[in-house]
Amino acid sequence: MPPLLLLSLLLLSSAAAAAAAADENAARFREAPKFYNSATCPPIDVDSSDGGGACSPHVLVHVAMTLDHSYLRGSMAAILSVLQHTSCPESLFFHFVTSASAAGGGGAAGEALRRSFPYLRFQIYPFDESSVRRLISTSIRPALDKPLNYARIYLSSLLPRCVRRVVYLDSDLVLVDDVATLAATPLGESAVLAAPEYCNANFTAYFTQTFWSNPTLSMTFADRTPCYFNTGVMVIDLGRWMEGGCTAKIEEWMEMQKRMRIYELGSLPPFLLVFAGRIANVDHRWNQHGLGGDNFRGLCRDLHPGPVSLLHWSGKGKPWARLDANRPCPLDSLWQPYDLYQTPFALDS
């Protein structure tokens, strides 16, 4: 057999095996219950002219997430937590962005969604990773360098124009409060987005000495008081985002990073460069972040003082991985009730 033909057959066999494994993994998620949380929620007619789709006037809250197979278990838990705690789950619409290389409909991840949430109103959007891959610089943690991690920058061009306001959520969190309350955060007259700010954090640490020692670059924040915010939980006005050319502004900073290293931490710093000091603030209870520990060791963390509406396992350690390894952190038990994944033993029993 010719070497090239043999190599082709081996690659096809490997791809088929990977696809089969992905499908089997997707099938291990059990079906979630359908929640009826309030008798006052408006009825949804999916047979209406708009099909109950994203542009339906009955949609009160739009939620955007990425759909990455390696984080699928977290995504499923996050979706379940949103549905369980929102007052009107019937009025939610989910927008999932996934790699364009995935099969149509989101591949195995999309199939897992349909099996576990047969009533869920959602749409899957293919993301052309080549559009951002050339702009990505290596960071302190390889997981942060995935092109899909940057898809949030392109929501304004991916989602339908009828979607004006969207709540963006990472895949490693759970809500214990009504997402509609978060979605209703006032943005004021000019803010493009809202997120909890942490002004006690050392803001200078998010950029390199090269950045701060350059007179032109360091003047970026001269007309504002910048504070750190986590981009895993944001309320975004997509209309204002487009009007302000925010995608292009972030890309310009990423291009600068390719020429001279001005930060070390993935997609967060360019967001800070464009928006820090110019966002609407959200109460800290909406992002109890850092529960995954730091980006190197993933050590256990405690909650910040105060009330909790959202628990976020940002950082290296993920609750599903620690639970599977029988090395959970104490707070991982708060994530576990939302885990829809069934172990092979449980599936076969």
Salt bridges, closest charged atoms under 4 A:
GLU24 OE2 - ARG28 NH2 2.76
ASP68 OD2 - LYS146 NZ 3.08
GLU111 OE2 - ARG115 NE 3.10
GLU129 OE1 - ARG133 NH2 3.03
ASP170 OD1 - ARG152 NH2 3.56
ASP170 OD2 - HIS312 NE2 3.46
ASP172 OD1 - HIS312 NE2 2.93
ASP172 OD2 - LYS318 NZ 2.54
ASP177 OD2 - ARG285 NE 3.93
ASP223 OD2 - ARG278 NH2 3.49
ASP237 OD1 - ARG164 NE 2.98
ASP237 OD2 - ARG240 NE 3.73
GLU243 OE2 - ARG164 NH2 3.99
GLU255 OE2 - ARG134 NH1 3.86
GLU264 OE1 - ARG261 NE 2.94
ASP283 OD1 - ARG285 NH1 3.95
ASP294 OD2 - ARG297 NH2 2.70
ASP324 OD2 - ARG73 NH1 2.65
ASP332 OD2 - ARG322 NE 2.90
ASP339 OD2 - ARG73 NH2 2.80
